[in-house]
Amino acid sequence: MTIKPTIVLVHGFWGGAAHWAKVIVELDKRGYRSIFAVENPLTSLADDAERTRKMVKQVDGHVVLVGHSYGGAVITEAGDLPNVAGLVYIAAFAPDAGESPGQITEEMPPVAAANLAPDSDGYLWVKQDKFHESFCQDLSTEEALVMAVTQKAPLATTFGDNVTAPAWKAKPTWYQVSTADRMINPDNERRMAKRMNPRKIIELDAGHASLASQPGPVTDLIDEAATELS
């Protein structure tokens, strides 16, 4: 019998591990019994990568790392561990060495860039009244409200943290582009995906929170990666 690898899910800015709720349920339905969702502090790329590494090191056997949004930068930085078999990017940043999510964003600004607001403590928020249209326009009003109110803001400086040694240069990768993404320019996603030379790229007619609005196709891609790596 083929042993399924462990799936470790890594969230991005403006949300926590619970953003993966629907994907977790889908993975469980498909027989995945070893699933973890990292809760990153969003205080720096180094802090978040270290937290993710600690989670991966607790796992016996192969791991498929899955990153959404800024979580893609985290798995790019943390994916060099020997038991990481592959990386799956969900509407995510995939910086090269010396690149940061902020730099990539400035090169091709997304539609909702103006809806970000720093506070007096240095944290960067999506304006609550703009969250639905910016982050998850294809979710219900109620779901968007909960996401907006419970959003986990990063320290704004984290946007400028550079990746050192990108794991996607050494590990098999898969990438999902959200064609209606307003938080990362879809053309930026396509550019990052193409240069990784991934095993597969899929495009979904989805906003930034494709992990919540289209958990079925997102899980299909994770499952395909995990099956290929088993």
Buried (B, 14 or more C-beta within 10 A) or exposed (E): EEEBBBBBBBBBBBBBBBBBEBBBEBBEEBEBEBBBBBEBEBBBBEBBBBBBBEBBEEBEEBBBBBBBBBBBBBBBBBBBBEEBBBBBBBBBBBBBEEBBBBEBBEEBEBBBEEBBEEEEEEBBBBBBEBBBBBBBBBBEEEBBBEBBEEBBBBBBBBBEBBBBEBBBBEBBBBBBBBBBBBBBBBBBBBBBBEEBEBBBBBBBEBBBBBBBBBBEBBBBBBBBBBEBBE
